[in-house]
């Protein structure tokens, strides 16, 4: 009787609707330096665990909008998602929004399928390193560079010392190895769906959604809500996993992870670090015209 009464008051009561967990992976990827406010396994692990623990789960959807960043953190996030997908026997579908480039595309590889918008920027399967050199500038200012190391490679590519050919060569070797790791992940996850020449796919270039479909980097054009409703019906429930926020963060409108704890236990917003992080983030997004 109670069940019948509740059903009349709340028409949805007692109905079993398919559920899709949604994990948002947004922003530059990295755990240290100015990017430490971005995506890392530490910042999204609990959301990932929660996403796979919901009752009535039919699939996990990844909403990705990232210009890239740390390949290690990208790979760690992908592995955690794949491990849980295998353990729970739940399909994962990735959706790229504005951009899924470099580490952002690596995140998309966690999906059994990948969908994009026609104007999404996809790809950048490569490795990049950049910096500045100031040896002549400090010389003109009358500054003497003093650098003491134990280990001949410890100060490799020091920006205040003249660039050495052997250092650049060594950096190239490291980048090549990292690039091979990235390429292997793409081949393992996309397999026979890849249609373009490998030299083109792995050149570090990017493509819009339609061309990415033709090259087999993604599976189709579509947005998260439409694809999930088409697959699981109009009554499918999309449950967005929310990041954990500290009480102080909620009180002041600041995410808990953006508040640094000082040695004496005081909390600081770290405004200098926040400014630098904002500049770095802005540069990464602007690279793709966003």
N, C-alpha and C positions, 0 to 999 in steps of 0.2 A: 504493500500500500504506500509506504513512504517513497519507494522508488518511483511508483507511478505518479505520485504527487509532485515529486521533484522534476520528473520528466515534463509535466505540464507547465510548471513554472519556468524551468530551464530546458528548452527543447533539445539542447545539446547533451543533457545529462544522460549518461549510460551509453552514449554512442561511442564507437571506437573509430577514431580518425587516424589515418596514417600520419606519422610525425617525421619531419626532416629537421635535423639540427643544422644550424648555420654558424660557421666560424668565420669571423671577419679577420682577414690578414691584410692590414692597411699600413702603409708607410715604409720608410727605409728599413733595411734589415741590419741589425748589428747589436752587439752586447756591450761594447766598450767604447771609450772615447765619446765624441759628440753624438754618436749614433746610439748610445746606450738607452735612449728613450724610445728607440724603435722596436721592431719585432725581434724577438729572440725566443728560444725554447722556454726560458725562465718566465717570460711575460705571458706566454699563451698556453703553457702546459696544462694548467687547471681547466681552461676552457676546452681544450682538446679532450681531456679525460671526461669532463662533464658531457660533452657532445655525444660520446659513445655510450653513455650510461643511462640515457633516457629510455623509458618504457615505450613500446610501440614503434620503435625507430625503424624507418624504412631506408634512410640514406643520410649521409652527412654531406652538406654542401659547403664549399669553400668560396667565400666572396673575396677575391684578391684584387688589390689595388696597390702595387708596389713597384718602384723604380729600381729595386735591387739593393745590394749591400753585401753583407758578409755571406760567403758561400758556405761556411761552416754552420752558421746558425740556420741558414736555409735548409741545408741537408739534414740537420738535427730535427727540425720541425717536420720535414717530409717523412723521415724515418719513424717518428713517434706516431704520426697519422697512419702510415702504412701498417705499422705493428698492430695498432688497435683495430684497423679495418680488417686485418686478417684474423685477429683474435675473436672479434665480435661477428665476423662474417657479414659486414655491412659495406655496401658500395659507397664510394666517395666520388662526388662530381664537383669539379672546379669551374668557377666562373670568373673570367677576367673582366675588370671594369675599365678604367681609363688606360691603365698600363700594367703589363705583367712582363717586365723586362729583366734580363740577367737573373739575379736571385729571385725576382718576382716570378719569372717563368719557371724557375726551379721549384718554387712552391706549388705552382699549378700541376707539376708532374706527380704530386701526391694524389691527384684525381685519376680515377679509372677512365673518366672522360673529361674533356676540357671544352667549355663553351666561351665565346667571346662576343662582344658587340662589334658591329661592322667597323667602327672607328677605334677599337682598342688597339694599343700598340703592343706587339708581342715579339718575343725573341731575345736578341742580344746575347746569344749563346757564346760567350767569350770571357776574357779576363782583362782587366785594365788596372793600371797603377799610374799614379801621377804625383807630381810634387813640384817644388821650386828649388833652385840652387842660388846661393848668395855669396860665393867665395869672393867675387870681385867687389861686391857691395861693402862687405865688412872690411876689406882691404883699404878701400877709399876712405872709410870712416876711421881708419887707424885702429881697428879692433884686431886683436890677436886671438886666433882660434886655438884653444888648448883642449885636446881630446886624448884621453888615456884609456886603453882597452887591454884586455887579456883575451886574445883570440883575434886572428887577422881579419875575420869577417864581421866582427862585432859592430863595427861602425860603417858597414856597407851602405853606400848611397847617402852618407851624411850630407844634409843640404848646405852646410857651411864649409864643406871641403870640395876640392875639384873632383869632378866625376871621373871614375876609373872604368876603363873598358871591360875589365874582368868582372866588376860589380854589375854592370849592365847585362853582361852575358849570363851571370848567375841568376839575376832577376828573371831573365827570359826563360831560363830552364825551369824555374819555379812556376812561372805563369803557364808554360807548356804543360807541365804535369797537372796543374789545376784545371786547365782547359780540357785535358783528356778525361779527367774525372767527370766533368760536367757533360761532355759528349757521351760518355758511357751511360750516364744516368738517363739522358734523353733517348739513347738507343734502347736501353732496357725497358723504359716505361712506354715508349711510343711504338717500338718494334716496326712491324710491317706497315704501319699507318704512315710512316715517313715517306714522302713522295719526291722531295726535291733532292738535288745533288748534294752530297755531304759537304762538299767545299762551300756551297752556298748556305746551307743550313747552319753550319758552324763557323761562319765568317765573322760573327758578332753583329751582323746586320739585324734590322727590325722590320716588321711588316704590319700592315693593318689587318683587321680581323679576317676579311675575305681571302686575302692572299695567304694568311696563316692556315686557313682551312685547306686551300689548294696544296700547300706544302706538307700537310699532314701534321703540323705542329699542334693543331687543335682539331676538335671533332665537328664543330658546327657553330652557327650563329644562334644566340639565344640568351635571354636573361634568366636569372635564378628563379623568380616567381613563376614565369610562364612555363619553363621547362619542367619544374617540379609539379605544377598543376596538371600539365599534360601527361606526365608520367604516373602520378599517384592520385589524380582526381582533384576536383575543385575544393574538396573539404580537407585537403592536406594542411597540416599545421606546421608552419615554419617557426622554429624556436631559435632565436638568436642568442648565442652564448655571450653573456656580458662580462667584461673584464672586472676583476676584483678591485674594489676601491677602499681605501682606508677611511675611517670615520673622519679624520681631520681633512682628508682629501675631499670627501663629500661636503664637509662643512664650508670649506673655502673654494670649492669648485675646482680643485686640483687633483689629478690622479695621484694616488698614494706613491707610486713609483717615481714621481717627479719631486718628491720631498726627500732630501738627504738628511741622514741622521749624523749629527756631529759627535766627536769623541766624548763630550760631556753629556750626551743624551738629548741636546737641543735639536730641534728640527729647522732646517734651512731650505729655502726654495732653490738655492743655487742658481740665482738669476744669471750670473755670468756664463755658467755652463748651458743654461737654457737658451741664451742668446746665440752661443756658438752652435748649439744643436739645431736651432731654428735656421741659421745660415746654411749649415751643411744640408739640412733637409730641403731647403729652398733650391739649392744648387742641383741636388739630385733630381728633383721634380722638373726644374726648368730645362734640364738636358733634353727632356722629351716634350718640351713646349707646353708644360702644364703648370 
